[in-house]
Amino acid sequence: MIVVMRTDATPEQIQHVIQLVQQLGMKAHPIYGTERTVIAAIGSKRDEYRQSLASSPGVDSVVPILAPYKVASLEVKRERTVVRVGPLWVGNSHLGIIAGPCSVESEEQTLATARAVKAAGATALRGGAFKPRTSPYSFQGLKEDGLKILATARAETGLPIVTEVMAATDVELVASYADLLQIGARNMQNYRLLEEAGQSGKPVLLKRGPAATLEELLLAAEYILNTGNQQVILCERGIRTFETHTRYTLPLASVPWLHQHTHLPIIVDPSHGTGHTALVPDMAAAAVAAGADGLIIEVHPNPETALSDGYQSLTFQQFAETMDLVRRVAEAVGKQINAPEPAEAICLP
């Protein structure tokens, strides 16, 4: 249930309710909005204690959360969450652009890509150091050496690093280099990994699994939110269907649906969602038109020689042209890259 505090509730009253929720055997998730604070009380016996909470000083009302995903629900927080990592802003009117190679292959390749995507307007650098591959004989990534290369690219360009973490045991290592942890589609329901990533204190980008429903995606996000980490970005990257003309089917209707059910920002991956370079620019523009809060796009100096996913990667020139198209669409729908800071932004120290 949700404990809605009065607009004039004091910090002491808010803290008292948080302590009361905990004393009653529930978990308290305080969410501080610009107008008022709400406290999500999560627990199996929450309805039994509704009257006790309603009578506490400073409480305006206590209402049930109907959605199975509690903290992610718009019932808990009406204001849009904005996640900020340096120059990367995602959410509300902010359009975050994450771009870079599928895999970190060398320092030369990564630095060249980082310079190119920044020049074109990207606000974060993606790159895989640990690669989940269908075949055990495929390139598995440079691992920590890849993380070191990404850190070098960040030092030169100032772009925050977005990279995938594949196992709970790797979270500490990856978090020591990365600015934003990506949970890939194959690991969307790896609950131990979700919890560890949440506890790292780093923002988390959670990709939808290829066979997952949107409710399952939100429940996976709930595992991260349940650790107290509210810095979560959802990613639509396409689902597996009977269609064969694209690598996956990219259902852009998921973007407005998610906006109607959660306060979390949603970005779109047109690279994996289509699997074809020629389709990426148009689907990137379509995603922004549908209301996406950002894009994550694969870019490579020479896609023909890429060690992974070259067939869906853009060249530097193609990415620059895509950015020109995306900017025009973003302006038409009221989105900005690097817009002024809003009060509800969640900022890293």
Beta strands, then each sheet from edge to edge (+ up, - down):
strand 1: 2-5
strand 2: 27-32
strand 3: 37-42
strand 4: 59-63
strand 5: 82-85
strand 6: 88-90
strand 7: 96-100
strand 8: 124-126
strand 9: 161-164
strand 10: 180-183
strand 11: 204-207
strand 12: 232-236
strand 13: 266-268
strand 14: 294-298
strand 15: 345-347
sheet 1: 2+ 3- 1+ 4-
sheet 2: 6+ 5- 15-
sheet 3: 7+ 8+ 9+ 10+ 11+ 12+ 13+ 14+ 7+
end
